[in-house]
Structure formats: C-alpha cells, structure tokens
Amino acid sequence: MGFIAWLIIGGLAGWIAGNIMRGGGFGILGNIGVGIVGAVLGGFLFSLLGLQAGGFIGSLVTATVGAVVLLWVISKVRSA
C-alpha cells in the first residue's frame, strides 16, 4: 500500500475511533496519527489472535480496532 493510502486509512480510522471513544475527532493530523499508530497496534493484536484482514476495508477495520484500543489505554492512563 502506498503512502497516500496509509494517510487516508489513518485519517479515517482515527476519525472513526475518536467518534467511538469520545464523541469527536482530533483534527486531521491527530486523526492520521492515531490511525497510523492504531494500525500498527491493530496489526499486532490481530496477529496474536491469528487473524488477517486484507484490502482497503480490512486495513481500515484493523486500524480502527487498534485506534480504539489505543484511545482506551490512553484514557485509562490519564484517569489513573
């Protein structure tokens, strides 16, 4: 996947995760950052579970799941 696709998937995944976890996005750069880090985390978690997701939709789902987990961990760390 190309660099532009990473940015698009990262932005979408970050925006979706932001809406799921706190009701809003983080701005375009924040969404992209959360989405890209979430994609790495989601890929790691999916590999631990023996799951694979391919294509644009699979990558978006993986990144979104990872971004939601990332935001959940951040919320727990902040509240502690």
All heavy atoms as a GROMACS GRO file, in nm:
protein
  558
    1MET      N    1   0.084  -0.117   0.000
    1MET     CA    2   0.000   0.000   0.000
    1MET      C    3   0.089   0.124   0.000
    1MET      O    4   0.190   0.128   0.068
    1MET     CB    5  -0.087  -0.002   0.125
    1MET     CG    6  -0.230   0.032   0.095
    1MET     SD    7  -0.333   0.028   0.240
    1MET     CE    8  -0.403  -0.134   0.222
    2GLY      N    9   0.048   0.224  -0.072
    2GLY     CA   10   0.127   0.345  -0.083
    2GLY      C   11   0.110   0.439   0.035
    2GLY      O   12   0.022   0.422   0.120
    3PHE      N   13   0.195   0.538   0.038
    3PHE     CA   14   0.196   0.636   0.146
    3PHE      C   15   0.063   0.711   0.156
    3PHE      O   16   0.012   0.732   0.266
    3PHE     CB   17   0.313   0.733   0.123
    3PHE     CG   18   0.328   0.834   0.231
    3PHE    CD1   19   0.374   0.798   0.356
    3PHE    CD2   20   0.293   0.967   0.209
    3PHE    CE1   21   0.387   0.892   0.457
    3PHE    CE2   22   0.306   1.062   0.309
    3PHE     CZ   23   0.353   1.024   0.433
    4ILE      N   24   0.007   0.748   0.043
    4ILE     CA   25  -0.120   0.820   0.042
    4ILE      C   26  -0.231   0.733   0.101
    4ILE      O   27  -0.315   0.781   0.178
    4ILE     CB   28  -0.157   0.866  -0.101
    4ILE    CG1   29  -0.049   0.959  -0.157
    4ILE    CG2   30  -0.293   0.931  -0.105
    4ILE    CD1   31  -0.032   1.088  -0.081
    5ALA      N   32  -0.231   0.605   0.068
    5ALA     CA   33  -0.331   0.513   0.122
    5ALA      C   34  -0.317   0.502   0.274
    5ALA      O   35  -0.417   0.496   0.345
    5ALA     CB   36  -0.320   0.376   0.057
    6TRP      N   37  -0.194   0.500   0.324
    6TRP     CA   38  -0.172   0.496   0.468
    6TRP      C   39  -0.233   0.620   0.534
    6TRP      O   40  -0.296   0.610   0.640
    6TRP     CB   41  -0.023   0.494   0.500
    6TRP     CG   42   0.042   0.361   0.490
    6TRP    CD1   43   0.015   0.261   0.401
    6TRP    CD2   44   0.147   0.314   0.572
    6TRP    NE1   45   0.098   0.156   0.424
    6TRP    CE2   46   0.181   0.185   0.527
    6TRP    CE3   47   0.218   0.368   0.678
    6TRP    CZ2   48   0.282   0.109   0.586
    6TRP    CZ3   49   0.318   0.294   0.736
    6TRP    CH2   50   0.348   0.166   0.691
    7LEU      N   51  -0.212   0.736   0.473
    7LEU     CA   52  -0.267   0.859   0.530
    7LEU      C   53  -0.420   0.858   0.528
    7LEU      O   54  -0.484   0.900   0.625
    7LEU     CB   55  -0.215   0.980   0.453
    7LEU     CG   56  -0.065   1.008   0.465
    7LEU    CD1   57  -0.028   1.128   0.380
    7LEU    CD2   58  -0.024   1.030   0.609
    8ILE      N   59  -0.478   0.809   0.419
    8ILE     CA   60  -0.624   0.804   0.410
    8ILE      C   61  -0.680   0.707   0.513
    8ILE      O   62  -0.774   0.741   0.587
    8ILE     CB   63  -0.667   0.766   0.267
    8ILE    CG1   64  -0.633   0.880   0.170
    8ILE    CG2   65  -0.816   0.733   0.262
    8ILE    CD1   66  -0.648   0.844   0.024
    9ILE      N   67  -0.624   0.587   0.519
    9ILE     CA   68  -0.672   0.489   0.616
    9ILE      C   69  -0.649   0.538   0.758
    9ILE      O   70  -0.735   0.525   0.845
    9ILE     CB   71  -0.603   0.352   0.594
    9ILE    CG1   72  -0.655   0.291   0.463
    9ILE    CG2   73  -0.628   0.257   0.711
    9ILE    CD1   74  -0.580   0.168   0.420
   10GLY      N   75  -0.533   0.598   0.784
   10GLY     CA   76  -0.505   0.652   0.918
   10GLY      C   77  -0.602   0.761   0.957
   10GLY      O   78  -0.652   0.764   1.070
   11GLY      N   79  -0.631   0.852   0.864
   11GLY     CA   80  -0.726   0.959   0.893
   11GLY      C   81  -0.866   0.906   0.920
   11GLY      O   82  -0.932   0.947   1.017
   12LEU      N   83  -0.911   0.814   0.838
   12LEU     CA   84  -1.044   0.756   0.857
   12LEU      C   85  -1.052   0.676   0.987
   12LEU      O   86  -1.149   0.689   1.063
   12LEU     CB   87  -1.081   0.666   0.739
   12LEU     CG   88  -1.117   0.736   0.609
   12LEU    CD1   89  -1.132   0.634   0.496
   12LEU    CD2   90  -1.244   0.816   0.626
   13ALA      N   91  -0.952   0.592   1.012
   13ALA     CA   92  -0.952   0.510   1.133
   13ALA      C   93  -0.946   0.596   1.259
   13ALA      O   94  -1.017   0.571   1.357
   13ALA     CB   95  -0.835   0.412   1.132
   14GLY      N   96  -0.864   0.700   1.257
   14GLY     CA   97  -0.856   0.791   1.372
   14GLY      C   98  -0.987   0.865   1.396
   14GLY      O   99  -1.031   0.881   1.509
   15TRP      N  100  -1.051   0.908   1.288
   15TRP     CA  101  -1.180   0.978   1.299
   15TRP      C  102  -1.287   0.884   1.354
   15TRP      O  103  -1.362   0.921   1.444
   15TRP     CB  104  -1.220   1.034   1.164
   15TRP     CG  105  -1.352   1.102   1.164
   15TRP    CD1  106  -1.380   1.225   1.215
   15TRP    CD2  107  -1.475   1.050   1.114
   15TRP    NE1  108  -1.514   1.252   1.198
   15TRP    CE2  109  -1.574   1.146   1.136
   15TRP    CE3  110  -1.510   0.931   1.051
   15TRP    CZ2  111  -1.706   1.128   1.099
   15TRP    CZ3  112  -1.640   0.912   1.013
   15TRP    CH2  113  -1.737   1.010   1.037
   16ILE      N  114  -1.294   0.762   1.301
   16ILE     CA  115  -1.394   0.665   1.348
   16ILE      C  116  -1.369   0.632   1.495
   16ILE      O  117  -1.462   0.630   1.577
   16ILE     CB  118  -1.390   0.537   1.262
   16ILE    CG1  119  -1.440   0.568   1.120
   16ILE    CG2  120  -1.474   0.427   1.324
   16ILE    CD1  121  -1.413   0.457   1.020
   17ALA      N  122  -1.244   0.606   1.531
   17ALA     CA  123  -1.212   0.574   1.670
   17ALA      C  124  -1.242   0.690   1.763
   17ALA      O  125  -1.293   0.671   1.874
   17ALA     CB  126  -1.065   0.534   1.682
   18GLY      N  127  -1.214   0.812   1.719
   18GLY     CA  128  -1.245   0.930   1.800
   18GLY      C  129  -1.394   0.944   1.824
   18GLY      O  130  -1.438   0.979   1.934
   19ASN      N  131  -1.473   0.914   1.722
   19ASN     CA  132  -1.618   0.919   1.738
   19ASN      C  133  -1.669   0.808   1.829
   19ASN      O  134  -1.763   0.829   1.906
   19ASN     CB  135  -1.688   0.911   1.602
   19ASN     CG  136  -1.678   1.041   1.527
   19ASN    OD1  137  -1.687   1.148   1.586
   19ASN    ND2  138  -1.659   1.034   1.398
   20ILE      N  139  -1.608   0.693   1.823
   20ILE     CA  140  -1.649   0.581   1.909
   20ILE      C  141  -1.612   0.608   2.055
   20ILE      O  142  -1.692   0.587   2.146
   20ILE     CB  143  -1.585   0.449   1.861
   20ILE    CG1  144  -1.645   0.406   1.728
   20ILE    CG2  145  -1.601   0.339   1.966
   20ILE    CD1  146  -1.573   0.290   1.663
   21MET      N  147  -1.492   0.658   2.078
   21MET     CA  148  -1.441   0.668   2.214
   21MET      C  149  -1.476   0.796   2.289
   21MET      O  150  -1.492   0.793   2.408
   21MET     CB  151  -1.288   0.652   2.214
   21MET     CG  152  -1.242   0.514   2.175
   21MET     SD  153  -1.310   0.385   2.280
   21MET     CE  154  -1.228   0.419   2.434
   22ARG      N  155  -1.490   0.906   2.219
   22ARG     CA  156  -1.518   1.028   2.295
   22ARG      C  157  -1.615   1.122   2.225
   22ARG      O  158  -1.632   1.235   2.267
   22ARG     CB  159  -1.392   1.102   2.333
   22ARG     CG  160  -1.309   1.150   2.216
   22ARG     CD  161  -1.207   1.248   2.258
   22ARG     NE  162  -1.225   1.364   2.173
   22ARG     CZ  163  -1.138   1.455   2.152
   22ARG    NH1  164  -1.023   1.450   2.212
   22ARG    NH2  165  -1.162   1.557   2.073
   23GLY      N  166  -1.671   1.079   2.116
   23GLY     CA  167  -1.774   1.158   2.051
   23GLY      C  168  -1.724   1.262   1.953
   23GLY      O  169  -1.801   1.342   1.906
   24GLY      N  170  -1.596   1.265   1.920
   24GLY     CA  171  -1.546   1.363   1.824
   24GLY      C  172  -1.410   1.326   1.772
   24GLY      O  173  -1.344   1.238   1.824
   25GLY      N  174  -1.366   1.392   1.668
   25GLY     CA  175  -1.236   1.366   1.610
   25GLY      C  176  -1.128   1.447   1.678
   25GLY      O  177  -1.152   1.518   1.776
   26PHE      N  178  -1.007   1.439   1.625
   26PHE     CA  179  -0.892   1.507   1.683
   26PHE      C  180  -0.828   1.607   1.588
   26PHE      O  181  -0.717   1.649   1.609
   26PHE     CB  182  -0.785   1.404   1.722
   26PHE     CG  183  -0.834   1.300   1.816
   26PHE    CD1  184  -0.867   1.174   1.770
   26PHE    CD2  185  -0.849   1.327   1.950
   26PHE    CE1  186  -0.913   1.078   1.856
   26PHE    CE2  187  -0.895   1.231   2.037
   26PHE     CZ  188  -0.927   1.106   1.990
   27GLY      N  189  -0.896   1.642   1.481
   27GLY     CA  190  -0.835   1.722   1.376
   27GLY      C  191  -0.766   1.628   1.279
   27GLY      O  192  -0.740   1.512   1.310
   28ILE      N  193  -0.735   1.676   1.163
   28ILE     CA  194  -0.682   1.589   1.058
   28ILE      C  195  -0.549   1.525   1.095
   28ILE      O  196  -0.530   1.405   1.078
   28ILE     CB  197  -0.674   1.664   0.922
   28ILE    CG1  198  -0.639   1.567   0.809
   28ILE    CG2  199  -0.575   1.777   0.926
   28ILE    CD1  200  -0.746   1.470   0.775
   29LEU      N  201  -0.457   1.602   1.150
   29LEU     CA  202  -0.326   1.545   1.186
   29LEU      C  203  -0.338   1.450   1.304
   29LEU      O  204  -0.272   1.345   1.307
   29LEU     CB  205  -0.226   1.656   1.216
   29LEU     CG  206  -0.187   1.743   1.098
   29LEU    CD1  207  -0.090   1.853   1.141
   29LEU    CD2  208  -0.126   1.660   0.986
   30GLY      N  209  -0.419   1.483   1.401
   30GLY     CA  210  -0.441   1.394   1.515
   30GLY      C  211  -0.506   1.263   1.473
   30GLY      O  212  -0.466   1.156   1.519
   31ASN      N  213  -0.606   1.272   1.384
   31ASN     CA  214  -0.671   1.152   1.335
   31ASN      C  215  -0.574   1.062   1.260
   31ASN      O  216  -0.574   0.940   1.278
   31ASN     CB  217  -0.787   1.187   1.242
   31ASN     CG  218  -0.907   1.242   1.315
   31ASN    OD1  219  -0.921   1.226   1.436
   31ASN    ND2  220  -0.994   1.306   1.242
   32ILE      N  221  -0.491   1.122   1.176
   32ILE     CA  222  -0.393   1.044   1.100
   32ILE      C  223  -0.294   0.976   1.195
   32ILE      O  224  -0.264   0.857   1.182
   32ILE     CB  225  -0.320   1.132   0.997
   32ILE    CG1  226  -0.417   1.172   0.885
   32ILE    CG2  227  -0.198   1.060   0.938
   32ILE    CD1  228  -0.362   1.276   0.790
   33GLY      N  229  -0.245   1.050   1.293
   33GLY     CA  230  -0.151   0.993   1.390
   33GLY      C  231  -0.212   0.880   1.470
   33GLY      O  232  -0.151   0.772   1.483
   34VAL      N  233  -0.330   0.901   1.522
   34VAL     CA  234  -0.399   0.796   1.599
   34VAL      C  235  -0.425   0.675   1.511
   34VAL      O  236  -0.408   0.560   1.552
   34VAL     CB  237  -0.530   0.850   1.661
   34VAL    CG1  238  -0.617   0.737   1.714
   34VAL    CG2  239  -0.500   0.948   1.773
   35GLY      N  240  -0.468   0.700   1.388
   35GLY     CA  241  -0.497   0.590   1.295
   35GLY      C  242  -0.375   0.509   1.257
   35GLY      O  243  -0.381   0.386   1.250
   36ILE      N  244  -0.263   0.574   1.233
   36ILE     CA  245  -0.141   0.503   1.194
   36ILE      C  246  -0.087   0.422   1.312
   36ILE      O  247  -0.051   0.304   1.297
   36ILE     CB  248  -0.036   0.599   1.136
   36ILE    CG1  249  -0.085   0.649   1.000
   36ILE    CG2  250   0.100   0.531   1.124
   36ILE    CD1  251   0.002   0.756   0.938
   37VAL      N  252  -0.082   0.482   1.429
   37VAL     CA  253  -0.038   0.407   1.547
   37VAL      C  254  -0.137   0.295   1.576
   37VAL      O  255  -0.098   0.183   1.610
   37VAL     CB  256  -0.021   0.500   1.669
   37VAL    CG1  257   0.007   0.422   1.795
   37VAL    CG2  258   0.090   0.601   1.644
   38GLY      N  259  -0.265   0.322   1.558
   38GLY     CA  260  -0.368   0.220   1.576
   38GLY      C  261  -0.353   0.106   1.477
   38GLY      O  262  -0.378  -0.010   1.510
   39ALA      N  263  -0.312   0.136   1.354
   39ALA     CA  264  -0.292   0.032   1.254
   39ALA      C  265  -0.180  -0.063   1.296
   39ALA      O  266  -0.192  -0.185   1.281
   39ALA     CB  267  -0.260   0.094   1.118
   40VAL      N  268  -0.073  -0.007   1.349
   40VAL     CA  269   0.038  -0.091   1.397
   40VAL      C  270  -0.009  -0.176   1.514
   40VAL      O  271   0.014  -0.298   1.518
   40VAL     CB  272   0.159  -0.003   1.436
   40VAL    CG1  273   0.266  -0.086   1.503
   40VAL    CG2  274   0.214   0.069   1.315
   41LEU      N  275  -0.078  -0.114   1.610
   41LEU     CA  276  -0.129  -0.186   1.726
   41LEU      C  277  -0.232  -0.291   1.685
   41LEU      O  278  -0.229  -0.405   1.732
   41LEU     CB  279  -0.190  -0.088   1.826
   41LEU     CG  280  -0.248  -0.147   1.954
   41LEU    CD1  281  -0.141  -0.221   2.032
   41LEU    CD2  282  -0.309  -0.037   2.038
   42GLY      N  283  -0.323  -0.254   1.596
   42GLY     CA  284  -0.424  -0.348   1.548
   42GLY      C  285  -0.363  -0.466   1.475
   42GLY      O  286  -0.405  -0.580   1.492
   43GLY      N  287  -0.263  -0.439   1.391
   43GLY     CA  288  -0.193  -0.547   1.322
   43GLY      C  289  -0.127  -0.643   1.418
   43GLY      O  290  -0.131  -0.766   1.400
   44PHE      N  291  -0.067  -0.588   1.524
   44PHE     CA  292  -0.004  -0.672   1.626
   44PHE      C  293  -0.110  -0.756   1.698
   44PHE      O  294  -0.092  -0.877   1.716
   44PHE     CB  295   0.072  -0.584   1.725
   44PHE     CG  296   0.128  -0.659   1.842
   44PHE    CD1  297   0.237  -0.743   1.826
   44PHE    CD2  298   0.071  -0.646   1.968
   44PHE    CE1  299   0.287  -0.814   1.934
   44PHE    CE2  300   0.121  -0.717   2.076
   44PHE     CZ  301   0.229  -0.801   2.059
   45LEU      N  302  -0.220  -0.693   1.739
   45LEU     CA  303  -0.325  -0.766   1.811
   45LEU      C  304  -0.389  -0.872   1.722
   45LEU      O  305  -0.416  -0.984   1.768
   45LEU     CB  306  -0.432  -0.668   1.862
   45LEU     CG  307  -0.387  -0.570   1.970
   45LEU    CD1  308  -0.498  -0.470   2.000
   45LEU    CD2  309  -0.345  -0.644   2.096
   46PHE      N  310  -0.415  -0.839   1.597
   46PHE     CA  311  -0.475  -0.936   1.505
   46PHE      C  312  -0.381  -1.055   1.485
   46PHE      O  313  -0.426  -1.169   1.477
   46PHE     CB  314  -0.509  -0.871   1.371
   46PHE     CG  315  -0.643  -0.804   1.368
   46PHE    CD1  316  -0.695  -0.739   1.478
   46PHE    CD2  317  -0.719  -0.805   1.252
   46PHE    CE1  318  -0.818  -0.677   1.474
   46PHE    CE2  319  -0.843  -0.744   1.246
   46PHE     CZ  320  -0.893  -0.679   1.358
   47SER      N  321  -0.249  -1.030   1.476
   47SER     CA  322  -0.155  -1.140   1.457
   47SER      C  323  -0.150  -1.230   1.580
   47SER      O  324  -0.134  -1.351   1.568
   47SER     CB  325  -0.015  -1.088   1.423
   47SER     OG  326   0.043  -1.024   1.535
   48LEU      N  327  -0.166  -1.171   1.699
   48LEU     CA  328  -0.170  -1.253   1.821
   48LEU      C  329  -0.291  -1.345   1.821
   48LEU      O  330  -0.286  -1.456   1.874
   48LEU     CB  331  -0.175  -1.164   1.946
   48LEU     CG  332  -0.049  -1.091   1.987
   48LEU    CD1  333  -0.075  -1.004   2.109
   48LEU    CD2  334   0.063  -1.189   2.015
   49LEU      N  335  -0.401  -1.298   1.765
   49LEU     CA  336  -0.524  -1.377   1.759
   49LEU      C  337  -0.530  -1.468   1.637
   49LEU      O  338  -0.626  -1.543   1.620
   49LEU     CB  339  -0.646  -1.284   1.759
   49LEU     CG  340  -0.663  -1.197   1.884
   49LEU    CD1  341  -0.775  -1.097   1.864
   49LEU    CD2  342  -0.690  -1.285   2.005
   50GLY      N  343  -0.431  -1.460   1.551
   50GLY     CA  344  -0.429  -1.541   1.430
   50GLY      C  345  -0.523  -1.492   1.322
   50GLY      O  346  -0.564  -1.569   1.235
   51LEU      N  347  -0.558  -1.365   1.325
   51LEU     CA  348  -0.649  -1.307   1.227
   51LEU      C  349  -0.571  -1.230   1.121
   51LEU      O  350  -0.465  -1.175   1.150
   51LEU     CB  351  -0.748  -1.212   1.294
   51LEU     CG  352  -0.837  -1.272   1.402
   51LEU    CD1  353  -0.916  -1.162   1.471
   51LEU    CD2  354  -0.930  -1.374   1.342
   52GLN      N  355  -0.626  -1.226   1.001
   52GLN     CA  356  -0.569  -1.146   0.893
   52GLN      C  357  -0.680  -1.072   0.822
   52GLN      O  358  -0.789  -1.126   0.805
   52GLN     CB  359  -0.497  -1.234   0.792
   52GLN     CG  360  -0.372  -1.297   0.843
   52GLN     CD  361  -0.303  -1.378   0.734
   52GLN    OE1  362  -0.362  -1.411   0.634
   52GLN    NE2  363  -0.176  -1.409   0.757
   53ALA      N  364  -0.654  -0.950   0.785
   53ALA     CA  365  -0.751  -0.871   0.710
   53ALA      C  366  -0.678  -0.810   0.591
   53ALA      O  367  -0.573  -0.749   0.606
   53ALA     CB  368  -0.809  -0.762   0.798
   54GLY      N  369  -0.732  -0.828   0.472
   54GLY     CA  370  -0.667  -0.778   0.353
   54GLY      C  371  -0.750  -0.673   0.283
   54GLY      O  372  -0.869  -0.657   0.310
   55GLY      N  373  -0.686  -0.598   0.196
   55GLY     CA  374  -0.754  -0.496   0.120
   55GLY      C  375  -0.778  -0.369   0.199
   55GLY      O  376  -0.738  -0.356   0.315
   56PHE      N  377  -0.843  -0.275   0.133
   56PHE     CA  378  -0.868  -0.144   0.195
   56PHE      C  379  -0.958  -0.156   0.317
   56PHE      O  380  -0.928  -0.102   0.424
   56PHE     CB  381  -0.930  -0.050   0.092
   56PHE     CG  382  -0.954   0.089   0.144
   56PHE    CD1  383  -0.851   0.180   0.149
   56PHE    CD2  384  -1.079   0.126   0.191
   56PHE    CE1  385  -0.872   0.309   0.198
   56PHE    CE2  386  -1.101   0.254   0.240
   56PHE     CZ  387  -0.997   0.345   0.243
   57ILE      N  388  -1.070  -0.230   0.303
   57ILE     CA  389  -1.165  -0.243   0.415
   57ILE      C  390  -1.101  -0.317   0.531
   57ILE      O  391  -1.116  -0.278   0.647
   57ILE     CB  392  -1.294  -0.313   0.368
   57ILE    CG1  393  -1.362  -0.233   0.258
   57ILE    CG2  394  -1.388  -0.338   0.484
   57ILE    CD1  395  -1.408  -0.095   0.300
   58GLY      N  396  -1.027  -0.423   0.504
   58GLY     CA  397  -0.960  -0.497   0.609
   58GLY      C  398  -0.858  -0.413   0.682
   58GLY      O  399  -0.847  -0.418   0.805
   59SER      N  400  -0.784  -0.333   0.607
   59SER     CA  401  -0.686  -0.243   0.669
   59SER      C  402  -0.755  -0.138   0.753
   59SER      O  403  -0.708  -0.104   0.862
   59SER     CB  404  -0.601  -0.176   0.562
   59SER     OG  405  -0.527  -0.269   0.490
   60LEU      N  406  -0.866  -0.087   0.705
   60LEU     CA  407  -0.942   0.013   0.780
   60LEU      C  408  -0.997  -0.046   0.910
   60LEU      O  409  -0.989   0.017   1.015
   60LEU     CB  410  -1.055   0.069   0.694
   60LEU     CG  411  -1.140   0.179   0.758
   60LEU    CD1  412  -1.054   0.300   0.794
   60LEU    CD2  413  -1.252   0.220   0.663
   61VAL      N  414  -1.049  -0.167   0.904
   61VAL     CA  415  -1.101  -0.233   1.025
   61VAL      C  416  -0.988  -0.257   1.124
   61VAL      O  417  -1.003  -0.229   1.244
   61VAL     CB  418  -1.173  -0.366   0.988
   61VAL    CG1  419  -1.203  -0.448   1.113
   61VAL    CG2  420  -1.300  -0.338   0.911
   62THR      N  421  -0.876  -0.308   1.077
   62THR     CA  422  -0.761  -0.334   1.164
   62THR      C  423  -0.713  -0.205   1.230
   62THR      O  424  -0.689  -0.201   1.351
   62THR     CB  425  -0.646  -0.397   1.084
   62THR    OG1  426  -0.691  -0.518   1.024
   62THR    CG2  427  -0.526  -0.426   1.172
   63ALA      N  428  -0.699  -0.099   1.152
   63ALA     CA  429  -0.653   0.029   1.206
   63ALA      C  430  -0.753   0.088   1.304
   63ALA      O  431  -0.715   0.143   1.407
   63ALA     CB  432  -0.628   0.127   1.092
   64THR      N  433  -0.881   0.073   1.275
   64THR     CA  434  -0.984   0.128   1.364
   64THR      C  435  -0.985   0.053   1.497
   64THR      O  436  -0.993   0.115   1.604
   64THR     CB  437  -1.122   0.122   1.297
   64THR    OG1  438  -1.117   0.197   1.175
   64THR    CG2  439  -1.229   0.180   1.387
   65VAL      N  440  -0.978  -0.080   1.492
   65VAL     CA  441  -0.974  -0.158   1.616
   65VAL      C  442  -0.852  -0.119   1.698
   65VAL      O  443  -0.862  -0.096   1.820
   65VAL     CB  444  -0.975  -0.310   1.585
   65VAL    CG1  445  -0.942  -0.392   1.709
   65VAL    CG2  446  -1.108  -0.352   1.527
   66GLY      N  447  -0.738  -0.109   1.634
   66GLY     CA  448  -0.617  -0.069   1.705
   66GLY      C  449  -0.626   0.072   1.762
   66GLY      O  450  -0.582   0.098   1.874
   67ALA      N  451  -0.686   0.165   1.688
   67ALA     CA  452  -0.701   0.302   1.735
   67ALA      C  453  -0.796   0.309   1.854
   67ALA      O  454  -0.772   0.385   1.948
   67ALA     CB  455  -0.750   0.392   1.621
   68VAL      N  456  -0.903   0.231   1.852
   68VAL     CA  457  -0.996   0.228   1.965
   68VAL      C  458  -0.925   0.174   2.089
   68VAL      O  459  -0.937   0.230   2.199
   68VAL     CB  460  -1.122   0.144   1.932
   68VAL    CG1  461  -1.202   0.113   2.057
   68VAL    CG2  462  -1.208   0.216   1.830
   69VAL      N  463  -0.847   0.068   2.073
   69VAL     CA  464  -0.770   0.013   2.185
   69VAL      C  465  -0.670   0.117   2.236
   69VAL      O  466  -0.656   0.137   2.357
   69VAL     CB  467  -0.699  -0.118   2.145
   69VAL    CG1  468  -0.601  -0.164   2.252
   69VAL    CG2  469  -0.801  -0.227   2.116
   70LEU      N  470  -0.602   0.184   2.144
   70LEU     CA  471  -0.506   0.288   2.182
   70LEU      C  472  -0.573   0.399   2.263
   70LEU      O  473  -0.523   0.439   2.369
   70LEU     CB  474  -0.440   0.347   2.057
   70LEU     CG  475  -0.347   0.466   2.077
   70LEU    CD1  476  -0.223   0.424   2.154
   70LEU    CD2  477  -0.310   0.528   1.943
   71LEU      N  478  -0.687   0.448   2.216
   71LEU     CA  479  -0.757   0.554   2.287
   71LEU      C  480  -0.809   0.507   2.422
   71LEU      O  481  -0.809   0.583   2.519
   71LEU     CB  482  -0.871   0.608   2.202
   71LEU     CG  483  -0.828   0.682   2.075
   71LEU    CD1  484  -0.949   0.725   1.995
   71LEU    CD2  485  -0.741   0.802   2.108
   72TRP      N  486  -0.850   0.382   2.431
   72TRP     CA  487  -0.896   0.327   2.558
   72TRP      C  488  -0.781   0.322   2.658
   72TRP      O  489  -0.799   0.362   2.774
   72TRP     CB  490  -0.954   0.187   2.536
   72TRP     CG  491  -1.002   0.124   2.663
   72TRP    CD1  492  -1.117   0.152   2.730
   72TRP    CD2  493  -0.933   0.026   2.738
   72TRP    NE1  494  -1.123   0.074   2.843
   72TRP    CE2  495  -1.011  -0.005   2.850
   72TRP    CE3  496  -0.812  -0.042   2.721
   72TRP    CZ2  497  -0.973  -0.099   2.946
   72TRP    CZ3  498  -0.774  -0.135   2.816
   72TRP    CH2  499  -0.854  -0.162   2.927
   73VAL      N  500  -0.664   0.275   2.614
   73VAL     CA  501  -0.546   0.269   2.702
   73VAL      C  502  -0.507   0.409   2.747
   73VAL      O  503  -0.478   0.432   2.864
   73VAL     CB  504  -0.429   0.197   2.632
   73VAL    CG1  505  -0.299   0.215   2.708
   73VAL    CG2  506  -0.460   0.050   2.613
   74ILE      N  507  -0.508   0.504   2.654
   74ILE     CA  508  -0.472   0.642   2.690
   74ILE      C  509  -0.570   0.698   2.792
   74ILE      O  510  -0.530   0.764   2.888
   74ILE     CB  511  -0.468   0.731   2.563
   74ILE    CG1  512  -0.347   0.694   2.478
   74ILE    CG2  513  -0.465   0.879   2.600
   74ILE    CD1  514  -0.342   0.760   2.343
   75SER      N  515  -0.700   0.670   2.776
   75SER     CA  516  -0.799   0.720   2.873
   75SER      C  517  -0.777   0.659   3.010
   75SER      O  518  -0.797   0.726   3.112
   75SER     CB  519  -0.941   0.694   2.823
   75SER     OG  520  -0.974   0.558   2.831
   76LYS      N  521  -0.737   0.532   3.016
   76LYS     CA  522  -0.711   0.467   3.145
   76LYS      C  523  -0.587   0.524   3.211
   76LYS      O  524  -0.582   0.540   3.333
   76LYS     CB  525  -0.699   0.316   3.128
   76LYS     CG  526  -0.828   0.249   3.085
   76LYS     CD  527  -0.937   0.277   3.186
   76LYS     CE  528  -1.068   0.222   3.140
   76LYS     NZ  529  -1.181   0.266   3.221
   77VAL      N  530  -0.483   0.552   3.131
   77VAL     CA  531  -0.360   0.608   3.186
   77VAL      C  532  -0.384   0.749   3.238
   77VAL      O  533  -0.336   0.786   3.346
   77VAL     CB  534  -0.247   0.605   3.080
   77VAL    CG1  535  -0.127   0.687   3.124
   77VAL    CG2  536  -0.207   0.462   3.048
   78ARG      N  537  -0.461   0.827   3.166
   78ARG     CA  538  -0.490   0.965   3.209
   78ARG      C  539  -0.572   0.970   3.336
   78ARG      O  540  -0.555   1.059   3.417
   78ARG     CB  541  -0.564   1.041   3.099
   78ARG     CG  542  -0.476   1.089   2.990
   78ARG     CD  543  -0.552   1.180   2.898
   78ARG     NE  544  -0.465   1.228   2.792
   78ARG     CZ  545  -0.507   1.294   2.690
   78ARG    NH1  546  -0.636   1.323   2.677
   78ARG    NH2  547  -0.422   1.335   2.598
   79SER      N  548  -0.664   0.875   3.353
   79SER     CA  549  -0.752   0.878   3.470
   79SER      C  550  -0.684   0.817   3.592
   79SER      O  551  -0.734   0.831   3.703
   79SER     CB  552  -0.884   0.804   3.442
   79SER     OG  553  -0.860   0.666   3.420
   80ALA      N  554  -0.572   0.750   3.576
   80ALA     CA  555  -0.504   0.686   3.688
   80ALA      C  556  -0.421   0.781   3.768
   80ALA      O  557  -0.385   0.886   3.742
   80ALA     CB  558  -0.415   0.572   3.639
   0.00000   0.00000   0.00000
